[in-house]
Amino acid sequence: MVLGLSGCGEKSDERRYESTTTAGYDYQTESAYYESDSGVYDSAAAPTNNSVAASDSYSEEEWMEPEVEFNTNEYDDLAENSWLSVKTSPLSTFAADVDTASYTNIRSNIVNGYDVPASSVRIEEMINYFHYDYEDPKDGEKFAVYTEYADCPWNEDTKIALISLNTEDIDFSEAPDSNLVFLIDTSGSMFNEDKLPLVQKSLCLLAENLTAKDRVSIVTYAGSETVVLEGAKGNDYYTISTAIEQLEAHGSTNGSAGIETAYDIAEEYFIKGGNNRVILCTDGDLNVGVTSQGELEKLITKKKETGVYLSVLGFGYGNYKDNKLETLADKGNGNYAYIDSTFEAKRALVDEMGATMVTVAKDVKLQVEFNPANVKGYRLIGYENRTMAAEDFSDDTKDGGEMGAGHTVTAIYEIALTESDFEINEPDLKYDNDEAGEEVSDVFKNTELFTVNVRYKEPEEDESKLNSYVCTVDNYNQKGSDNLRWAAAVAGFGMYLKDSEYMGTTDKKLVLDLAKSVAGWENDGYKSEFISLVEEYDN
C-alpha cells in the first residue's frame, strides 16, 4: 500500500496498521529530514527503506511553517522541583504523564527559528516522546517496571536513577471499537497552513484506519457550532474524508456550544466497553460555548465519569494556548499532543494509535519511597505539574494519569547517596532515633535503594490496585544503559533550554556526547532528529 500524506485522497482497502511501516518508510527507524533554514521537509536528504525513497512516498513538502505576525503564545510558568531530604521527605509522589506536546512544540520552535520559552519546556514530555528498549509486561501483568541508577553526567557527587513503567502494545484486530467525535476549531485564527489544513490531513490519516464497527462524528465551532457529520461508520471513508475536506476557517469563536454538542453526540453513540472519545483540534482559542475556563474544566471532569474521554491535538503558532490545552486533556482523562507536521500526525494517530486511543489503565500514580540508609537526598527531574501529596497516592478520588496500549512512562531522579559529599539541607531532628537508623542500615544497607509503588485502575473500575517494585544497589551501572543515557541526554537538553539552576556542567557538548553514546542512534529517525535539533539550537 502506498499512502500519500498530502491530503485525504482515496482510502486504501487496508484498514488498521499492524506495523509502523508505510510505503517502505519505517518511521521508527528512519527520519523526516528538514531543511534547517526553512523548516521544510527535504525529501532528497531523507533516508530510504526497502529501496523506496521517502520522496516516492511523500509527494509534497509537508512540514508546516507557521505564518506569524505576532506572538501571544501562553505557557504555565512552573518552578522546578528542588532537592529534598530523605530524612524529612522520604516519599515522592506523582501522576503518570504520557503527553508529548512539549517536545514537538520545542522542535517546531527550533526548526522555524523561534525562541524556546523556558515555560514551554516540560522535561518529562520530552523524555516520554522517545521509544526505549524495555521488556514487555509478563503474561497477566498490566505493567513492566524497570529501574537502574548510574553516575550523574553533570554532577560528579550524585547519581541518576531511571524508573520506567510501560504497558503492552495491542493487536488492532483485538482493539475495542471506537466512537470518535472530532471537535474542530474552524474560526478565522485557524486559517494558516499549520492549523486547519494540517488538522484536515491529520484526521484523514486517522480515518484511514477505522473499521465498520467504529463511529465518527464531526462538530465544528466558530461563530456557532455545526454538526457536520453524525454517527458515520468508520469504513465509510469517502463520507468522512469529504466532510473533513470541506471545512473552512472563518469567523470568530463567540457563542458556540460546540463542546457540549460534541459530548451529547458521543453519549448518543456510546459503545459499551469501547473507546468513547472527543478529540479537540484547536490552536487553543477555547471560546467553545462555556463561559469560563473553570466551567469548561468542570464540564470535562463531569463527562469523563460517563466514560467519554477528551484528547487534545494542538496546532499552530502565534496564538497558541498550551497551558489551557494541557489542563483540559488532564481533566478529561485523555492525552495531549502538539501536531507540527503530517509526519507527527502519522506518528500520533497511526503508528501509535493504540497508545493515543486505547486506555488500558487510568488514574496511574507512582510513589517512590527512598531508603534513608542509602539515599540522603533526591530531585525529580520534570513532572512539576504532576506531583501529588503523599496521602493522595492511596486516595482513589484523586486523579492520576492515563496510559494507553504501548505507552511508556520514564522518570529520572538525581539522587545523593549517603556517602556522597553532595550537601543536602537536612534539619537536626530532636526525636531522630539513631538506633532505629542503625537497625534500618543493618537490614537494607547492602540491598534496597528505593521502592516504586504503582497504583492504577482498570478502565471501567473505580477501585485502584497496588503493585510494588524494588531497586537494589545491584541495579548500579556506572555509565548507565542506553535507555538511561538517552533519557539523561534529553533531560540535560531540557535543563539547558530552561537554563536550570540544577544543570551543573550541562552544555550542548555534554548532551551530544551522551546522545551519541547510545548504540544505533544513527538508525533511529527520532533520535537522529533530536541530535540535529541540539546541534542546530543556538541560545
N, C-alpha and C positions, 0 to 999 in steps of 0.2 A: 504494500500500500504506500502511495506517495501522498503525503499530507502537506499542502502548502499553508504557510502561516500568514498569508496576505489578506485574508478575509474569510467570510463564511463559506461561500462556494458550495460545491456539491458534496454531499455526505458519502463517505465510503461505505461499502457493505459491512466492513468490520466495525465492531462496536467497542466495547471496553478494551483498553490496552492491558496486556498481560506482561509487558516489559517496557523498558524505557527507551526502546529503540524505535525511531521513526524515520522511514526513508533512508536507512543506512546511517543515520546520525544518532549516535548514542549520547544522550545528554548527561549521562553520569560520568562518562569518561572523555568527552570532548567538550569544547567550549565555544560559546558565541563570542567571536573576536570583534572588537570595535576599534574604529579609528579614534585615537585619543584626542584629536583636536576637534572632532565634530560629534563624538558620541554615536556615530552611525555604524551599524553592523558592516563589517568588511568581509564579504564572502570570499574574496581571494585569499585572505590571510587565514581563514578558518581551516582547521584540520579536516581530514576526511576519515570515513569509516566504511569498511567493506567496499572500498573502491568507489564510493559515491561521494562526490564533493558536496559540501554544505551549500555551495552556490546552486547545485542542481536541485536541492530540496527546498530552499528558501529563495523564491524568485524576487522578493522585494527587500529593500532596506527597512528593517523592522524596528530598529531602535528609535524610540520616540524622543526627540529632543524638544523640551518644553519651550513654548514661546512666552517669555516672561517680561512684563513691563514693570512690575513691582513685586515686592516680596512681603506677604503678610502670613507666612507660614507660622504655625503655632505648635510648640512642643512644651511638655511639662519639664520644669527645671527641678530635678531631684538631687538632693545631697547624696554623695557616695556613701556606701557602707563603710564604717570605720572599724578599727581594730577593737576587739572585745576580749576581756579577760575570761578565761575558762572558769576561774575561781568564782566570779560573780555572774557569768552568763554562759553556763555550760551547754545550753540548748540554742540551736539556730534553726528557725522555722520559716519556711517559705512555701508558696504555692507553685506548682509546676507551671512553666511557661514555654509554649511551643511556637509562639509567634515569631515571625522573621522579618516584619516590616522595617525595623530599624536598619538592618543590613542593606536591604535593597534600596532604601531611601538614601543611605550614605553612598552606596555605589552610584546611584543616579547623580547625586551632587558632585562627586569627584569626576565622573566621566564628562559631565557637562560644564565643569569648571566653576561650580558654585562653592561657596563656603560650606563647611560642615559644622553646624551649631553644636556645641558641647551637649546641649539639652536633647539633641536628636539621637545621641548615642546611648543605646541600651545594650550593654555588652552581652547579656545572656541571649538576646535575639541574634546578635552577630555569631556567637558560638553555635547556637542551635540551628543556624541556617545550613550548616555543613553536615555531610554524612560521615559517620565514623565506623570503624570496623569492630563492632561489638557483637557478641554472640546473641542469637535469638533466645527468647524465653523457652524454658523447658516445657515439655508437654504438661498441660494443666495449670501452668502458671501465667499470670497476667503480664508480669514484667521480668526482664533480665536486668540485674543490677551489677554494676562493675565499679570497683574502687581501686585506686592506686595513689601513691604520692612520690614526689621526686624533688631534687634540688630546685630551688626557685631561680629562674634565669635572670631576674632583675634585682635580687637581693640575696647575697651570699649567706645571710644569717637566718633565712627562712626556707620553708618548703612550700610546694604547691600540691594540693590534693585534688584529684578528679573524682567526681561521682557521676555516673551515668545511669539513666533509667530509660529503658526502651521497650516498646511493645512490638508484637509480631505483625508483619505485613499480612495482607489478606489476598486471597484469590478473588478477583472481582466477580467471578461466576457465582460466588457464595456471598457476595456483599448484600446487605439489606437494600430493599427498594428505596428510591429517593423521591421525596415530594419537595421540589425546589421552587421557591418564589424569588425571582430576580427583582430586586427593588433598585431601580436605576435613576440616578440624578440626571435629568435632561435639561437642567437650567442653562442659561446663557454662559455661565462660567465653565461649563463642560465642553465648550466648542473646540478647544485646541486638540491637536492630533494625539497628544499623550493622555487625553481624557476620554470623551465619549467614543471616538473612533477606536481607541485601544480597548475600551470596555466591550465594544461590539465584537472585535476579533477574539477577545479572551473568552467571552461567553459562548461563542460559536465553537471554540475548541472544546469546551466542557460539554456542549450539546452533542458533539460527535460521539461521545462515549456513553450515552444514555440508552436505555432499553425500553421496550413496550410496557414494562411494569413500572417505570418511573413516570412522574408527573411534573410538568413545567408550567409555571405561570409567570407573567411579566407585568409589573406595575411600575409606572414612571411617575416622577414628581417634578414639577416646575411651578408654573402659576397655579396649577391644580393637579390632582392626581388622575392618572388614566390607567385603566386596566386594559393592557394591550393584548394579553393572552391569558387564558384561564384553563387550567387542567389539561393541557395538551399531553398526549402520550409521548414518552421520551424518544421513541423511534420515529416520530414524525418530524424528522429533521428539517424538511422543507418549510413546514409551517413555523417552526421555532426560529430558524435562521432568517426567514423572511421578516418575521416580526422584529427581530433584533436589528436587521439591516435597515429597516425603515425608520428607526428612531432618529430624531434630530434634536440638537441642542438649541434652546431658545427660551426667552422669558426669565422671570425671576423665580425665587423659590418660596414666595409668600403664600400662605393659606392652604398648603397641601396637607391632606390627611393620608399621605402615601404609606407611612409605616404601619398605621392601624389597618389600612386596607390590606396590606401585604400579610399581616398576621391573620386577618379574618380568612383570607383565601387559603393560607397554609393550614388553618384549622379545618376548613371545609374539606380539603383533600387529604386530611391527615391519614398517614399509613401507620397502623399499629405495629410496633416493632421495627419501623423503618427509620430512615434518615429524613426528618422533617426540619427544613431549614429555610430561613430567609437569608438571601445573600445581598447585602447592601453594597452597591458600587457607586462611589462618590469621591469628590475631592475634599469632602469634609464640611461643606456648607449644609448644615443639618436642620434647616427650617423645613421639616418634613411633617408638619401638622400638629406637633406637640409644642406647647408654648415655651417650654424651658428645657435646658439640658437635664435638670433634675427630674422633671416629669418624664422625659424620654427614657432615662435610666430606670425609673420605677416601672414604666410600661414594659421594657425589655426584660427586667428581672422577673416581673409577674408572668410574662408569656413563656419564659423558659421552663416554668413549673408545669406548663401544659405539654412539654415535650417538643416545643418548637424552638430551635436554637437560632442564633444570629451569628453569621460570619460576615466579616467586613473586608472588602477589597478596596484599597485606596489608590487613587490615580492623580497624576498631575503635580504641578509645582507652582508656587507663587501665591496661592490662597489655600494651601494645604493645612488641614486641621488634624494633625497627628494625635494630639492629646485627646481630642474628642473620640476619634475613631477607635483608638486602643481601649478606652474605657467602655465603649459600647460593646465591643466584642467580648471583653471580660465579663460584663454584666449578662451577656446573652449566651454564655456557655459555648462560645464559638472561638474561631481563630481569626487572626488579623494579619493580612499580607499586603505589601505595597507592590503594585504591578507597574514596572517601568519599561516593559517590552513584551512582545508576544512570546519570547523565549521564557521569560519569567512566568507568564500566564500558563504556558505549557507545563512548566515545572510544577507550579502550584495546583493546577486544575486537572492535569492529565497524568504526568509522571507520579505525582504524589496525591492522587485523587483519594486514596484510602485515608491518608493522614488528614487531608483537608476536610473530607466529607463524612467520614465514618468514625463516630466517637465510640471508643472501646472502654474508656474509664473516665469518670467525671469526678470533680472535686478532689483532684490528686494533690496531696500535700506531702512535703518532706520535712522531717525534723532530725537534725544531726546532733547527736549527743557526744561531746568531746570528753575524753578521759583525762582528768587533770593530772594523772600520774605521768602522762607522756606529752600532753599539749598544754601550753600555758596561755596561748592567745590565738585568735583566728580573725580572718576578714573574708566575708563572702563577696566575691567579685561579680557585680551586677545584681539583678533581682531586687533593685531598690524599691520598686513599686509592687513587689510580690511578697515582701517579708510580712510575717504574722506574729502575733503574740504567742508565746509558748502554749498558753492554755487553749488557744483556738485550734490547735492541732487535733485534739480529741473532741472538739465541738462540731457535731455534724451539721449544725445550722450555719457554720461559717464556710464561705465559698473557697474552693481550691481552684485548680486549673483542670482543663480537659485535655485528654490525649487521644489522638486518633490512631488508626491502624498503621503501624510502621513509624510512629513518631518516636523521637528520642529527646530526652531532656538531659543536658550536660551542665553540671555546675562545677565551678572552680573556686576553691578556697586557698588563700595564702595562710599558712599556719606557722606558728613559732613553737618548736619543741621545748620541753622543759630545760634541756641542757643548752639551749641556744643563748647567745649573747644579746639577741634582739630584746629590746626593752618593752614590756607591756605595763600599762598603768594599772597595777594591782593594789587594791586597798588592803591595809592591815586590819583583819577582822578580829575583834576581841574574842569571839567564840569559835574561831577556826580551830579544829581538832587535829593537831599534828599526828596523834596516834592513829586516828581514823585514816589520815592521809597515808601514813606508812603502811597500814593494812591494805589499802587500795593498791599502793605501789607494789606490795609483795605479790598480789594476785595478778595484776594486769601489766606490770612494768614491761614485761617482755612479750606481751601479746596484743592487747587491743589499743588502737589509736582513737577510733571513734565508731559509733553505731549509727547507721542510717535507718530511720523508721519511715515507712511509707504508708499513708492512708489513702484509700480511694473507695469510690462507689461504683458498682455496676451501673450501666447507663439508665436502667429502669428501676433502680433501687434507691432507697433513702438512707440506708444504714451502711456505714463505712466498714471496710475490712482493713486489717493491720498486718503488715509484713516488716520484718527487721533483718538487717544485713550488717555484718561486722567488717571493718577494715582493720587488719592487724599490722604490726610492724613489719611483717614479712612481705607486705604489699609494696615495699620500698623499691624503687628503680631509680638509680642515681640520675640518669639522663631523662627518664620517662619514656613511655611507649610513644609510638607515632600518634596515637589518639591524644595523649596528654600534651605532647609538644605542639600539635596543631591547635588544640584548644587554647594553649598558653600563648601561641603566636597571635591568634585572633583577639584574645583578651588583652594582650600587650598593645595591639594596634588600637583597640578601643580606648585604653587608658591614654595612649599617645594622642588620639583625637580629642580627648577630654582635657588634656594637659593635667592629668590626675596628680594629686599630691602624693599618691601611693605608687607611682610608676617606677620609682627607684632609678635604675640605669637604663630604662626602656628608651630606645630610639628606633628609627627605621631599620638600621642595620641589625639590631638585635631581633626585631620582628622578622625580617627577611631571612636571617640565618636560621632561626627556629623553623620557619615555614619550609625552607628549602632542605632542612634536615629530615623531613618526612618522606619516606620512601614512596615513589610513584606519583609525586605531586604533578610531574610534567604530563602525566596521562589522565589527570582528573581536571576536567574543564573548570569546575568551580574553584578548585584550589589554585590553578594557574591564573585564573582571573583575579583572585584575591591578591596574589603576589604582584600582578600587574597594577592593581589599584594602589597597593602600598608604594610601589616604585613611582607611580605617577603622582601620588599625593604630595603637595607642597604647601606646607602651612606658613 
